[in-house]
Amino acid sequence: MRIQSTVIDSLAYIAPPKVWTSEYVEEQLRPLYERLHLPEGRLELMTGIRERRFWDHDIRPSEASAEAGRKAIERSGIAPDQVEVCIHSSVSRDMLEPATASFAHRLMGLSENVQVFDVSNACLGFLNSLTMLSAMIDSGQVKSGIVVSGENGRPLLERTIQLLLERDLTRKTIKPYFANLTIGAGAVAAVVCHESLSSNGHRLLGGACLTDTSSNDLCQGGSSESGPGLEMQTDSEEMLHAGVALARKTWASFKGELAWKDETADRVICHQVGSAHQKLLFETLGLDNAKDYSSFQKFGNTGSAALPLTLAKASEEGFIKKGDKVAMLGIGSGLNCMMLGAEW
């Protein structure tokens, strides 16, 4: 997969204001910890996640996405009336119908001359949307567009805490719920356009994507059948190893497609799961840890927003500099793995 003439003109993210530390989450679970004799601090110890962030009020995904979108447009050289496509890429949605993108479009004040639709693919939705929009730009269908994601994991985390306190669970039967305790919230947006419209854009080069649907039962979630809210169960250990195995194959395809070597990337931005995932992934792919920039320590896992939000932070803080080659390594339940290369 090659991308010919598309650049990221601007990136922006939103960090929700309310901080939930791992210590605070464990405090909510104190009756469970005491009953099962679980050691305090195990959540941060096992994941490296010190805190995650949430909005301090009820918020729709479209509202979070639109806030990031407005910020990205303000930073961009693309005027709002030049935006021709609006893609909402979150796991979180306002409702089943209409598309959440329609609400984000309205809140951003975009024109009527815009294609508006959702792309949903677990934590890969944002990267999938970048490639779709790039294909539209490369083919000449449009010249610019915006990809937004607004993830709010608070309902899932609150429902998980409720279930863990209500159900008669053992150390073994709580394991499928553990990944839910790492979930956070955040929003991110990218204005994407033809290179001729951007004086300082970040060039998308292309990449590779592989799928292992034999592992599509390792992480499954949806509306709760036994009460309001969301539920999700994950076989975290199997997910870790199956995901990294798929990433190893995708990395080989990625390097072949772009004619890169292991050491070509100056910076590496991964999907943000936790410290164990990051460590095993870098070891398996033979990557230099000094090239990594992580945000999971302060944001947790923010779904489809995790990788692009981390990319935006790394660029904002000067970790990624002009001319750097950047590898974006995404993975989502299903399993799907997409890796994109960019020149900053």
N, C-alpha and C positions, 0 to 999 in steps of 0.2 A: 504494500500500500504506500503510494507516494503522494505527497501534497505539493502542488506546483507553485501556486501564487497567492497563498493565504497567510495572513499574519494575525496574531493577537495584538490588537491596537491598545487595549487597556484591560487591566484586571482590578477588581475591588472585592473586599470581603467585609463581612459584618461579624463582630465578636459580641455575642449576647452578654448583657451586663451582670447577670446573676451567676455566681460561682458555687458549684457543688463539689466540694472536695471528696476524695475517696473516703476520707475519715468520716465525713458527714453522711455519706451513703451507708457506711457500716454502722453508724450510730442508729440510723433508721431500722437497721436489721439486727439490732442488739438482741432481741428475744431469740432469733434464729441462731445467732452466733453463740449465745449462752447455752442453748439446748443442744447444739451439735459440737460444742467445745471448739469452735473455730478461732484461730488466733487473730487478734486485731492487727490490722495493717496488711493482711494477705492480699487485698484487692490491689493496692498500689505495688506491693512487692512482686506480684505475679504479672502485672501488666505494664508497670512503669507510668501509669496514669495517675497524676497527683490530683487533677481536678478536671471537671468538664463544665461547660457554660450553658445556661438556659436564659430565655427571656423571662422577665419577672411578671409577665401577663400572658393571657391566652393570645396566641398569634397564629394566623394561617400561614402555611408555607409560601403562598403567593405574596404575602406582605413582607416576609423576610427576603424573598427573592427580589421583589421590586425595590426594596431599600438598597440592596447590593447593586441592582441594575442601574438605578439612578446615579449611584456613586461612580460606577464604571463609565457611564455615558458622560458624566461631568469631566472625567479625566481624559476622555477620548477626543480625538479630532473629528469623530463622526457625529454629526448633528442628529438629534432624535428623529427628525423627519427623513433621514437617510437610512434608518434601520429598516430592513426589508424582511427579516425573519426573527421571530422570538421563540426560543425553545426552552421549555421548563423541564429540568432533567432530574428532579429529586425523587427519592423513594417516597418522601412525604408529599401528600397531595391534599388539596382543599376538599375534594369530593371526587366521586367516580366520573361525574359528568356535570358541567362541561370540563374541558381541559383546564388544568390549573394555569397554564400559560395564558389563557384568556383573561384571568383575573390579574395576573402579573402585568400583562400588556396594558390593561386599563390603568392600573396604578402607576405605571411608568409614563403614562401620557403619550404613548406612541401613536403613530398615524394609522389610518385605516388600510393603508397599502402595505400590510405586513402579513406574512404567513405565520400563523400561530398554532403551535402544537406541543404536546408532551412527548418526551422520550423517557421510558422507564426501563432500567436494567440494573437494579440493585445499586451497588456502589460504583458502577461503571457508567452511569447515565451521562455524566458531564463529558467524559472523554468520547463516548459514542456520539454525543451531540456535536462536539468539535469536529469530528471526522465527517459527519453528515453535512454540517454547514460548510466545511471546507470543500466538499465535493460540489455543493451547489455554487460556490464561488468560483472554483476552478473551471466548472463547465459553462460559466457565463450566465447562469440563471439569475443570480443576484450578485450584488457587490459588497453587501455588508449585512450583519445580523448580530444578535446577542444571545448568549447562552446563560441561563440563570439557574441557581439551585438554592433552595431554602429548606434546610433539614431541622426538624425539631424532635429530638428523641425523648423529651420529657414525659409525654404520655406513656411511652413504652417503659421507661425506667420506673415511673410511679406505679404502673400496673404490675411490673415485675416484683417490686418491693411488696406490694399488696399480696400477690400470689405466694411469695416465699414466706410470708408471715401467716397466711391462712392455711396453707396445705401442710400435711404431715409428711415432710420431705426428709430424706437422709442425705448424708454427704455425697452419696452417689447420684441421687435423683435431683439434686440442686444443680448439677453440672451443666445441663442444657440451658439453664437460665443465666449462667455466669457472664456470657458475652454481653447480655443486655445491660449489665452494670457498668460497662465501658462506654455506653452510647452518650453522645453529647448533642450539641446544636450549633448551627452556624449557617451563614449564607455567603454566596460568592457569585460573581458574574464576570463574564468576559465579552468584550466587544471585539468581534472578528470581522475582518474585511479583506478586500483585494489589496495587494501590496501597493498599488498605485494610489490608494487613498490614505496611506499612512506614512508619515515621515520617519517614524521611530518604532515601527512595529517589530514584534518578535516572530520570526519566521517559523511556521510549522513545516516540518520536513516529511513526515510520514511515520510509518511504523508497522506493527504486526498485531494480529489478534488471533487467539486460539481459544477453543471451548472444550470443556470436559463435562458434558451433561450427565455422565454416569454418577457424578457427585452432587446432583441437584437436590438431594434430600438432606444435605449436611447442615443447611441453614434455611429454615422456613418460617415465615411470619405472616400475620394478617390480623384481621379483626377478631377479637376475642369471642369465643362461642359461649363462655360462661359468665360474661359480664361486660360492662363498657370498657373501651380502651383497646390496646393492641397487645398481642402476645407474639413471642418469637422464641424458638428453641434452636440451639446450635450445638453441634458436636465440634467443639472448639479445637480439640487435638487433631481429629481427622481432617477438619477444614484447613488447619495450618499446614499439614503435610501435603494434602492434595493440592492446595493452592500454590505452595512453593514448587511442587513438582511441575505443575502447569506453567508456572512462571519461568522455570528453567528452559522448557521447550520454547516458550514465547520469546525469551531473551535471545536464543539462538536464531530464531526467525527474524527478530528485530535487527540484530547485528548484520545479518545477511542482506536484508532489505535496504538498509542505509549505508552499508559498507563500513560499519563501525567495528571497533575492537572493544574488548572489555574496558580498556583505559580511555577510550575516546571521550566519553561523557565527562564534562567538568563538574557537573552537579547532577544529583539523582534525587528525585522527589517520588515517594511511594504513597500508596494508599495507607492511611494511618490507622493501624489496628492496635499495636502495642509493641512493647520492647521485644517479646519473644519472636513475633513475626518479623520485625525489622532485622534482628540478629540472624535468624536462620536464612532469610532472603539474601542478605548481603553475603553471608558465608557461602551459600549455594551458588550464587551468580559470580562469586569472586570479585566483588566490588569493594572499593576503598571506603571505609566508614567516614573518612574525613569529607567525602563528597555528599554526605547525607544531611538533609535538613528535615527535622521532625517537629510536629506540632501536637502529637497525641498526648504529650505530658500535660498540656494545659487545656486541650480541647476534647480529648477522648476520640472516639470514632464518630465522625459526623457524616457517615454515609457517602453519598455522591459528592458532597461538598468537601470532603476531607483532603483529597489530593489537590484540587485547584486552590482551595483556601491556603494550603501549605505552600503552594507555588507562589501565590500572591504575597504571603508573608515573607518568604525567602527573598523575593525580588525587592519588596519594600525595605527590608532591612539590609540590603546590599550584599547578601550572601550569593545571589546570582548577579553577575555583572554583564555589561554589554559585550557581545561576542562569545559568551559561554555557550557550549553545547549542553543541553539539558535533556536528560532521560526521564520521562514520566511513566512510572510503572504502576498500572492500575489493575485491580482484581476485584471481582464481585461474586457473590453467591450465584450458583447456577451450574457449574463454575464458568466464569469467563475471565480472560486475561487480555488486556490491551496495553500496549506500550507505544508511546509516541515520543518522537524526537523533535526538539526545537532548537533554533539558534537565536540567542537573546540579542 
